Amino acid sequence: MLQVLLVDDEPFILQGLQVLIDWKSEGFEIAGAVSDGQEAYEFLQKNKVDLIIADIKMPRMSGIELLKTIRREKISDAYYVILSGYSDFSFAQQAMRCCCTDYILKPVDQQELKAILAHVAELSETTRRDAQKQKKLEYAYLARNILALLFGKYDEINLEYVKNHMRLSEGVRYIDIEFHDLSHLEDGDEGELRGAQRKLYQSCLEYLKEDGSHCIFDVSQDEKQYDVGFIYCDYMSESCGCSEKEYLERMRDVLAAGSNYPVRMLVGKKVHDIGAVAKSYTTACILNSLQAFREKRDIYLYEEEIQVNNGGIVLCKNGLDGLIASIEQNDNTRIRQSVEQLYEEMQQMGVSGDTVNLNINYLLFQLIHLAAEQDDGVNQEEILQFISESSFEEGIMRGSKAHLCQFALDYAEYLAQLRKNVSRGVLAEVEREVREHYAENLTLRELSQKYYVNSAYLGQLFRKKYGQTFKDYLNSYRMEQAAALLLRTDDKIYDIAQKVGYHDLDYFINRFIAAKGCTPAKFRKQLGR
């Protein structure tokens, strides 16, 4: 409801205006009714309204004086409508020059008042939409500057813009907010996944309110990760009177409820100020790689996950190097023996459960390095996480010796695939599968299992060769087949959709419009069918 302030020194006119129409049915609510400009001025200092309807001639402060004063002192930017008699027309003209929205002649006509209210409501809605659009543009530009800081590719202009357009404090963290598990949607419509991500982003904005600019949509820019970035500052928890951990737990609970999916937070290392946020971002990325070896939690805090004991980092170098060598050689027997030896060495050195993580971290970084030597164009951290998750089975404790052993065996096979470059032949087979079975429910995961290639690795290679995901490649091929059927046959559009693999006609039409720029019917008509 838009709020209205009525101002007139004649009581019967003031009362008459209040009952002349059904204000609520017009989308308005009377916030106040006062008898002169001075009272209105005092009211506006404490209350916000959207519309002021004021008489021109009043004691103490006239309607024109009130208008000039509130505009000059920037007390209110409400729409302003003057009440005047025929003899006051020159005053009405003066009011119009002072950015008055409109004027009404006395006695007030019901229909004329309704018309003015409709006009004000329309102006208000246009202003609201423009402000919303402007806010989105400002958020988008700010997000670009924040991303520059996160990726460490920034200059003083980027840094100053962020400092001038965000509320900041000492104690800054980058936090990656993502879904716990979307595997049940993995082969579904990408729109559903993106919709869930947008819902998560909207929940973040609603939770943070005036600090909404601290959220960045889709930071990872990875096709398989539907995340939201969050720049946390210490003032946030301090203003709520709680600890940092309590603040994040509270926020995570709200986001999970708002998005209807389980949500987790990967909390990067705390840095002094926003200028060093790239370090925090990097540590959050490390957590993303390592959390597959941790017990599943809602919040992964860098300082808790990467711990160093008082004597410094305890690395079981002999056991680690032996395991790495056996993985590189893809020797299953030696891998099992090396895992046993590593755990024996850690026990002998008295490594605690917390610092076992340090040894695992060292192992993972070395394995990423080995894989990158074979192909540096692939996101090896993503592959490592995928293999670790695939190696985890029910009944095996996450991060346990059994989990590590299975992971090492699987990763050794992956390295062997890299050396043999098996993907070349497999890519040709995938192309053939698309040509022959494009109308079926093809997924990269099923194809990778069929041809014994790691799914995440095959997906990245596919994107590297074709410049698009497997799903986009399959959809493009289907669209070409649909276009051919539209030209060569008289089949109904619904039947063509079925023939190329779409069982939802609306979805097929939307995909076709995205690919060809028009509906299937128009496409057929343009080419004389």
Protein Blocks (a to p, Z undefined) as FASTA:
>chain_A
ZZdddddfbfklmmmmmmmpcfklnopacfbdcfbfklmmmmmmmpccfbdcddfbdghi
afklmmmmmmmnomaccdcdddddfklmmmmmmmmmnopabdcdddddfklmmmmmmmmm
mmmmmmmmmmmmmmmmmmmmmmmmmmmmmnopacfklmmmmmmmcccdehiaddddddfb
lklmmmmcfklmmmmmmmmmmmmmmmnmmmmmmpcehklopakbccddddddfklmmmno
pafklmmmmmmmmmmmmnopacddddddddfblmlmmmmmmmmmmmmmmmmmpccdfbdc
fklmmccdfkopaddfklmmmmmmmmmnopaklmmmmmmmmmmmmmmnopafklmmmmmm
mmmmmmmmmmmmmomkbcfklmmmmmmmmmpcghiaghiaklmmmmmmmmmmmmmmmmno
mmmmmmmmmmmmmmmmmmpccdfklmmmmnopafklmmmmmmmmnopafklmmmmmmmmm
mmmmmmmpccdfklmmmmnopabfklmmmmmmmmnopafklmmmmnoZZ
